[in-house]
Amino acid sequence: MTEVFIALGANLAEPRSQLLKAIEALQHLPESELLSCSPLYSSSPMGPQDQPDYINAVVRLKTSLQPHVLLDAMQRIELEQGRVRKDERWGPRTLDLDLLLYGQQIIQDERLTVPHYGMTQRAFVLVPLFDIAPALTLPDGRQLAELVAVCDRSTLFRLSD
């Protein structure tokens, strides 16, 4: 079993409900066990600002699924929750699931980049990840705590449960 971290984000169709439903779906993945889930956060959109704020979280799983099989399962969950893939980058969406880390593996191919390419610059990923894995070391040797200490949290707000 490999420990993995998945980021969740949504800003359409009741985003909080979308995240809770996705967390439930991740709990039921085969050969996997949900270990923990961060609190939910609200964040300003990265891309066009004429869209609603996002709700974000990070989950920690143990899984026997291979990385691409896990990616397929994550994309299936997105589709089941109404995700429509468009060419628009950072546009609004019902659900976005990103595989942040798959153990200490580094994966780079046409379908998958792990560690996730933007995770170290995004407070809406780093802070919830830190909530559930404060002692985490990234595959490149950087400490999560150091990245969190310098990230801009000005548009990130923890939501009440």
C-alpha positions in Angstrom: 0.0 0.0 0.0 1.2 3.4 -1.0 0.3 6.6 0.8 -1.1 9.2 -1.6 -2.5 12.8 -1.3 -5.3 14.1 -3.5 -6.4 17.7 -3.7 -10.0 18.5 -4.1 -11.5 21.8 -5.5 -14.9 22.9 -6.6 -16.7 26.2 -7.3 -19.9 25.3 -9.1 -23.1 23.4 -8.2 -22.9 23.6 -4.4 -19.1 23.3 -4.0 -19.1 22.1 -0.4 -21.5 19.3 -1.2 -19.4 18.4 -4.3 -16.3 18.0 -2.1 -18.2 16.0 0.6 -19.6 13.7 -2.1 -16.1 13.3 -3.7 -14.6 12.4 -0.3 -17.3 9.8 0.1 -16.5 8.4 -3.4 -12.7 8.3 -2.6 -13.6 6.4 0.6 -15.1 3.7 -1.5 -12.2 3.3 -4.0 -11.1 -0.4 -4.3 -7.9 -1.5 -2.7 -7.8 1.9 -0.8 -8.3 3.3 2.6 -9.1 6.9 3.4 -6.7 7.9 6.3 -7.6 11.6 6.8 -9.2 14.7 5.3 -8.2 18.3 5.9 -10.6 20.9 6.9 -12.4 22.7 4.0 -11.0 26.1 2.8 -12.4 28.9 0.7 -10.0 30.4 -1.8 -10.1 33.0 -4.6 -9.9 31.5 -8.1 -6.5 31.3 -9.7 -7.6 32.1 -13.2 -10.3 34.4 -14.4 -11.7 36.3 -11.4 -15.3 36.5 -12.8 -16.1 33.1 -11.2 -17.1 32.0 -7.7 -14.5 31.3 -5.0 -13.4 27.7 -4.6 -13.8 25.3 -1.8 -10.7 23.2 -1.3 -9.4 20.2 0.7 -6.8 17.5 0.7 -7.2 13.8 1.5 -4.7 11.2 2.5 -5.2 7.6 1.3 -3.4 4.3 1.4 -3.9 2.5 -1.9 -2.7 -0.5 -3.8 -4.0 1.0 -7.1 -1.3 1.9 -9.5 -0.9 5.7 -10.3 -2.7 5.6 -13.6 -5.5 3.4 -12.3 -6.0 5.8 -9.5 -6.0 8.7 -11.9 -8.7 6.9 -14.0 -10.8 6.4 -10.9 -10.4 10.1 -9.9 -11.5 11.2 -13.3 -14.5 8.9 -13.2 -15.5 10.5 -9.9 -15.2 14.0 -11.5 -17.3 12.9 -14.5 -20.0 11.4 -12.2 -20.2 14.7 -10.4 -20.7 16.7 -13.6 -17.2 17.7 -14.5 -16.9 18.9 -18.1 -13.4 19.2 -19.4 -12.8 22.4 -21.4 -9.8 24.0 -23.0 -10.2 26.9 -20.6 -7.4 26.7 -18.0 -8.4 27.5 -14.4 -12.0 28.0 -15.3 -15.0 27.2 -13.0 -15.8 23.5 -12.4 -18.0 21.2 -10.4 -15.1 19.2 -9.2 -11.3 19.0 -9.7 -9.3 16.1 -8.2 -5.5 16.3 -8.5 -3.1 13.6 -7.5 -0.5 15.6 -5.5 1.8 12.8 -4.3 2.0 9.1 -4.8 4.4 8.0 -2.1 7.8 9.4 -2.9 7.5 8.5 -6.6 8.3 11.0 -9.3 6.1 10.4 -12.4 6.2 12.4 -15.6 4.3 11.2 -18.7 1.7 12.5 -21.1 -1.2 11.8 -18.6 0.3 12.4 -15.2 2.9 14.6 -13.4 3.6 13.7 -9.7 4.4 15.6 -7.6 1.6 17.8 -9.0 3.3 20.6 -11.0 1.8 23.5 -9.2 1.3 22.3 -5.7 4.3 24.1 -4.1 3.0 27.5 -5.2 -0.6 27.1 -4.1 -1.7 27.9 -0.6 -5.1 26.2 -1.2 -3.0 22.9 -1.6 -0.2 23.5 0.8 -2.2 24.6 3.9 -4.7 21.7 3.8 -1.9 19.3 3.1 0.0 20.6 6.1 -3.1 20.2 8.2 -3.0 16.4 7.7 0.7 15.8 7.1 2.8 18.5 8.9 6.0 16.5 8.9 5.8 15.6 5.2 9.0 15.7 3.0 8.4 16.0 -0.7 10.2 13.7 -3.1 12.7 16.5 -3.9 13.7 16.7 -0.2 11.9 20.0 0.6 10.0 20.1 3.8 6.3 20.9 3.6 6.5 23.1 6.7 9.0 25.3 5.0 6.8 25.8 1.9 3.8 26.6 4.1 5.7 29.1 6.1 6.4 31.3 3.0 3.2 30.8 1.0 0.7 33.7 0.6 -2.5 32.8 2.5 -4.2 36.2 1.9 -7.0 34.7 -0.1 -7.4 31.4 1.8 -10.0 31.0 4.6 -10.7 28.0 6.7 -14.4 27.1 6.7 -16.2 26.1 9.9 -17.3 22.4 10.0 
